[in-house]
Amino acid sequence: MTSSTARHADRSTLRSRLSAWRLWSLPPRVRALLVAVELAAVCLLTVDIVLHGVPRGLSVWLTAGALVVLSGVHAEISLRAERLRRRIAETRYIDLSSVWTFAGALLLPPLLAACTVIVSYTHLYFRVFRPAGTPPHRQFYSTSTVVLAVYLVAAVRLGFDGSNSWFAIVEIAACLAVYTGTNMLLVVSVIRLAQPGSKFLAILAGGEIALETATLSLGAIVAYAVMPDHLPLVALLIPALVLMEQTTLIRQLETRAATDAKTGLLNAEGWRSQALQLLDAAERDRSNVGVLILDLDYFKEVNDRYGHLVGDAVLRAVAEVIEAEIRDRDAAGRFGGEEFVIALAGVRVPADRDGGAVREVGERIRRRIEALEVDVDGDEAPPIQVSSLTASIGAAVYPEAGRDLDVLLAAADGALYAAKNAGRNRVLVSHGPTPPPPASPPPGPSVPSPRPGA
């Protein structure tokens, strides 16, 4: 092979590798945010080097080295748990390395603190994130957000000296708010751009704010311990961090076990558990709970005509509609197939027994499903837009229709069956566990048809 042929082959290989990056599959606005944040971090580092040069002083270099070593030891000890946590993280992932990077932000010159972030996150990438399947652009973005947070902390802190005073506590609290606020805002922003319609609180669900605050608080303790040269005592924090990671892992596994993989809603067991909790609370508070069962009309024909990938996209779109129309304290789940269940806490039930807020929520969901236009882009086939979807909804209210969850489900199921018999695409509220009518449902309209994709 000639040298020119070899160079051509090398260029072709490089182009194929670059084109295979998952970065190019992201929406343009997501890529724009990634590039903007990463350029901002690089520019800050460059300007800092030009204006201030490399930090001098043996003590700051020793402190930076100690924090990097402790971060590496911590990562190696908790390697298996962290890899699993990274794999099962649905949205935002909180790694406990902030203990060391936040301590560096409090103690070190910003350039040196940023360097400890880069070294620690590089080690984490090759030991945790890369084996867990995290793409490089995601880790580069996370590193950039922390670098920006470090520089903002440097702008806020007035001279952290480890003194035990109220002023130092207020200063640390301000630095903590700036650090976590910057990181949270940038990470949540890119997730919301990548997943339009996602809720801010849903992205931070599961106690991530509390975990981040606890992690940064430990980072402040590390900074206090380092200042009086009690660095060996800092190593005692590592067992506590490992225990926090194990506890968080258990919580993530429990959440994953209760989640439907296709829609992100609760699965049948997870929904049942939360619905029972809502009923227990309603019994104590003497309030009402609404139970709704939603069934997509003629969904089997959607699957038969367009395939299960299109059907899955429709299910996800319906799940997003349901999530948008309920509150955080309500519970929504998928029972299987095209059937969804919803439990509404503390609903109003008027004297005329028409269902009140339960009917209102059901009608809003029904109308939004009727207006849905689900775009599905295929790798080879032309894009498809599925519309003209409808849903039938049956509902029951605790305690009027029953005090037991199974009784309420039976009553809502009877109302659902009656809604289908009455022509589908409607909401009916049951006032008791009445048996479903024997008549078979009338023939419905043709399957929803695709329109040319946008």
N, C-alpha and C positions, 0 to 999 in steps of 0.2 A: 504493500500500500504506500503510495507516494505521500510526501508531507502535506501537499495541498489537499489530497483526498482525506487524510487524517484530520486536518483542521476543519474541513467541511463537515465531517462526521461528528467532530466534537461540538461544532456550532449547532448542528441539527439536534444532537442530544440535549444541549443546554436549552434550546428553544422548546423542545418537547417537555422538559422538566418544568420550565417556567409556565408553559401553557397549562400544565396539570395542577398548578397551585390552586387550592380551594379559594384563594383570595379573589380570583376572577369570577367566581360564581356568585359573589355577594352583590347586592344591589348597588348601583353607582353612588347613592347618597351614603351608604355604609362605608364604602371604600374611601369616599371623600373625607368622612370624619376620621377614619383610621389614619389616613395620610396627614391630615391637619394636626392631630394630636402628636403623632410621631415626629413630624417636622418641628413642632413647638418644643418638644423635649430635646431634640438634637440641637436646635438653635440655642436653647438655654445653656446647655453644656458647653457649646462652642463659645458663646459670649462670655461665660464665666471663666473659661480657660484663658481667653484673650485678655480680659480685664484684670483678673486676679492671679492667674497662674496656678501652679500646683501648690496645694496647701503644704506648709512647712510645720515642723514640730513632731518630735518622736511620739509624744503622747497621743496625738490624734490618730496617727498611723497605727499605733498599737491598739487603740480602741476600735478602729475600723477593722483591723485584722481579727481581733477577738470576736466582734459581732459576726463577721463572715464565717469564722470557724464554728461558732455556736449555732449559727443558722444551718450550716452544713451538717453538723452532728445531729441536730434536731430533725432535719429532713431525712437523714439516713435511718435514724431510729424508727421514724413513723412512716417509712417508705411504702409498705404494703397498704396501710390504711389510707394514705393520701392518694395513692394510685386508684384505689377503689372509689374514694370520694370524688375524684376528678371524673371518673367514667360515668358515675350515676348522677352527677350534677345536672339539673335540668336547665337552669338559667345562669345565675350568677354564682360563682364559686369563690368562697372565702378561704384562703389559705392562711395558716397561722404564722407564716414568716413575717407578718406585719409586726410581731413582737420585736424583731431585730431591726427591721427597716425603720420603724417609728422611733426606736431608741436612737438609731443613727441620725435621724432627722433632728432630734432634740439636742444631740451632743456634738455633732460633727459639722464642719463647714459644708455648705450645700453640695459642692462638687464632690467632696469625699463621701458624703452621705449618698449621693446619687450613684457613685461608683460601687458602694456596698450593695445597693439595690440591684445594679446590673449584674454583679458577680453572683449574688444570691439567686436571682431569678434565672440566670443562665444555668446554674447548677440544678435548680428545680426543674427547668425545662428538660434537660437531658436525663434526669433521674426519675421525675414524676410525670410531667405533662406529655412528653413525647411518647413514652411507653403507653400512656393512657389514650393516645390518639389525638391530642390537641395539636391543631395546625400551628406552624411557626408564626403566622401573622397575628394570631390571637395572643400568643405569649408576648410578642413584641409590643402589641398595643397595651397589654396589662403592665408591662415594665414601664412604658412611657407614661401611663397614668400615675404610677407611683413616683416616678422621677418628677413630674409636675407637682405632685402633692408635697414632695420633699422641699422643692423650691418655695412653694407657698408657705409651708411651715417656717422656713428660714426667714421669710418676710414678716411673719407674725411674731415670732419669738423675739423677746427683747434682751435676752441674756440669761439663758438657763444655767444656773449654777448649783442646782441640787439642794438649795437651802430649804429648810422645812418652814415655809411661810405660806400665808394665804395667797400672797401675790404669785408665788410659784405654782400653786394649785390652779389658780385662775388662768395663768399663762399656759399650763399644760392642757387644761380643758379647751382653751381656744385653739391650741395647736391640734388637739385631737379632733375637734369639730372641722377644722380646715382640711386635715388629712383625709378623714373618712368621707367628708362631704365632696371633696374633689374626686376621689376615687369612685365613690358611689354614683355621682352625677355622670361621669364620663362612661362608666361601664353600663349603667342603666340606659343611657342615651343610645349607645350602639345596639343594645338588645332591642329597644323599642323601634329603632329604625329597621332592624333586620326582621322584626316580627310586628308589623303594624297592627294596632288594636290591642296589644298586650297592656295589661294594667301595671302601673308602677308598684303597687302593693303586692301584686301577684309575683313580680320578679323578685321582690325582697321577702317573699313568704318563707315561713319556717324559722324565723328568728335570726336572719342574717345580720340585721342591724345590731341586735344584742351580742351576737358572736363577734362582730367586728369591734364593737365598743369594748368588750371584755379583752380581746386580743390587744388592742391599742393601750388599754389600761395596764396590762402586763408589760407592754413596751415602756411605759412611763416608769414602772417599778424597776425595770432593767436599767434605765437611764439613771435613776437615783442610786442604784447599787453600784454602778460603774463609777460615778463621780467620786465617792469616798474610797475608791480602790478596793471594793469588796467584790471584785469580779468573780472569784470562785463560787460565791454564793448564788450567782446568776444561774449556774449549772443546775441548781436545785429546782429551777422553774421548768426544766425540760420534762420531768415526769408529769407535772401538772398539765403541760401542753399536750403531751401524748394522750393523757386521759380525756382532755377536751376533744381531741380529734376522734377518739374512739366513741365518745358520747354523741358527737355530731354525726359520725358515720352511722350509728344505730338509728338516729332520727331520720337520716336521709334514706336508709333502707326501708324503714317503716313507711315513709311517705311514698317511696317508689312502689312498695307492695300494695298500697291502697290506690294507685293511680292507673287509669286506663291508658294503655300505650298509644292507642290511635288518636285519642282526642285530648288527652291531658286532664280530663275530668276524673272524678273518683270512679273506681270500679264498683261492682255491686257490693262487695264486702265493705269497702271503705265508705260508700254512701250510707249503707245500713247503719254502720257504727255512728256516723255523725248525726243521722236522722234520729236515732235512739237518744242521743245526747240532747238534741233539740226538744224532743218530747218530754224528757225528764225535766228540762228547764221550764217548759211550758206548764207542766204539772205543778211545779213549785211556785211559778209566778201567776198561775191561773190565766195564762194567755193562750193564743191560738197558734197552730202550725198548719200551713198548707202543704199538701202533698200532691204533686202533679206527675203524671206519666205522659210523655210525648212520644208519638210514633210517626215517623216520616211516611207519607202516603206514597205507595208504589215504588218504594226504594229498591226493591228487588229488580225492577225493570231498569233502573239506572245502572245497577251492577251488570245486568245481563247485556245491556246495549253498549256501555262504555268501558266496562271492566272494573275490577276492584280498586285499582289505583285512583280512578276518578271517584268511585264511591267513597273511598277513604277521605279524599279531599272534601267531599260534600259533608261527611260526618264531622270533620274538623271545623268547617265553616259554621255548621249548626251549633257545635260546642262553643265557638266564639260568640255567637249570638246569645246563647243562654248565659254565658259568663257575663256578658255586657249588661244583661237585664236583671241580674240578681245582685244582692249585697254580699259583702265579704262574710257576714255571719250566716248566710244561707248555704245550702249544700246542693251541688249538682253532680250527677253521675251518669254513667252509661251502663245500662243493664245488659247490653248485648245486642248485636245486630243494629237495627235503626231505632232502638227504644232508649229513651233518656228518662231520668227521674230527677225531680227537684223537690227539696224541702225548704219551705219559707218560714222563717222564725218570726214570731210576734206580729202576725198579720191582722189586719182589721176585718171584722165580719159584721156587716150591717144587719139591721133587724129584718130586712126584706129577704134575707137568705139567698142572695144572688151570687154569693162568693166573694164579693168585695174586692180586696186587694189581690186575692188569689186569682180571680178571673182577670183582673187588670194585667197582672204579670203574664198570665197565659196568653192574653190577646196581644200584648206587645211582642212576645216571642213569636207567636203565629204570624203576625203581620211582617215582622222582619224576615222570617224564613220565606214568606211568600215573595218578598222583594229581593231575595238573594240572587246574585249572579256569581257563580263559582268559576273562576278561571283556572284551567289546568293546562300547564305547558308540558308536552311530551318531548322526549329526547329526539324521536324520529317523526312521530305523527304531528300534524298541525295542532295548534292550541285549540282547546275546547272551552266553551263557556256554557255551563249548565244553569238553566233558569227554570221558572215555572214550578218551583218546588212548593209543596204544601205539607202541613202537619196537622194531625188530629191530637187533641189534648184532653185528657180526663183529669179531674181534680177532686180532692176531698179535703175536708177541714177537720182538724182535731179541736175540741173533743166531740163536735156535733156528729160526725160520721163514724166515730169510733175512738177508743183510747189506746188501742193496740196498733203497732205499726203494720202488721200483716192485715188487720181489718181495714185500715186506711188505704193500703195498697189495693186491696180487693175492691173497695168502693171506688177508688180512682180508676182502676182497670175497667170496672163496669161502666163508668162514665165515658172512658175512652172508646169502649166497644159501641156505646150508644152514639157517640160522635161520628164514628165511622159509618154506622147504619144510617145516620141522618144526612150523609152526603160528604163526609170528611171535611178537612180544612176548617175546623171549628173547635171551640172550647166549651166543654160541659162540666158543670160542678155537681158532684153527687152529694146527697144529704143523708146517705146511709149505705150500708153494704148490700144494696139491692142486686139481685142476679141480673146478668146481661140479657137483653131481649133476644129471642130466638131467631129473628129475621136475619138473613144473610145480607152483607153490604151490597149496595147497588154497584153496577159497573162504573168505573171511574174514567176520567179523561186519559188521553194517551200519555205516554211517558214524556217527561220533560225533554225538550229538544235542545241540541247545542246551537249556539250562535258562533259566528267567526270570532276568534280570539282578538283581543285588542292588540 
